[in-house]
């Protein structure tokens, strides 16, 4: 029997549909979607958490990316 160990990849949840669409248009891969637990009528868009994603998120929100992913979450 082969024992497979799954590596957990860092994921970033995006709660705003228009922001998720912009990120997809910028070339970011959508990992999956899921229902919002707090409001089931909304979807959550989940992307692999990368420095490029963070840079683009900051650019879209008018912020500056400092180059660090928060690994403590």
LOKERO-355041 format. One record per residue (C-alpha): residue in one letter; x, y, z. Coordinates in steps of 0.001 Angstrom, whole numbers, plus 500000, padded with zeros to 6 digits. Each point is the difference from the previous one (the first is absolute). Example, Ala and Ser with C-alpha at 12.3 -4.5 7.8 and 13.67 -1.06 7.14 Angstrom:
<rs>
A512300495500507800
S501370503440499340
</rs>
This chain:
<rs>
X500000500000500000
X501375503381499010
X499827502639502692
X499345503329498317
X500641503163501940
X498124503002498742
X501767503296500240
X497654502771500953
X500378502895497650
X499286503481501207
X496672501287498772
X498474503477499951
X496254500529500319
X498472502831497984
X496507501040501053
X499307502587497292
X498935498559496637
X501177502979497940
X503458499800501590
X500187496270499286
X499056500621496358
X502718502650499680
X502580497582501442
X498928497279497556
X500308502464497109
X503507500851501237
X500923496337499565
X499629498585503521
X498663496474500355
X496780499429501896
X500485497012502331
X496313499526500843
X496904501759501288
X497909499316503073
X496967501383501763
X500564502810502462
X499343498514503454
X498679503272501390
X497681500702497074
X499242496900497894
X498575502090497153
X503579501147499189
X503004498148498575
X503617500139501180
X502659499848497280
X503172498148501008
X503366500640498327
X503473498551500646
X501732502553502237
X503084501235498154
X502057503190500121
X498707500855496502
X496406499691501229
X500772502215502986
X501669502595497762
X496997500126497692
X497556500152502929
X501883502976501401
X500149501692496594
X496239499567499522
X499356501430503479
X502435502908499649
X502438498618502555
X503691499090500001
X501137496400500380
X502827499557502505
X501036496570498750
X498994497759502902
X497330497318500191
X498357499554503381
X500966496404500865
X498523500060503510
X496385499521498887
</rs>
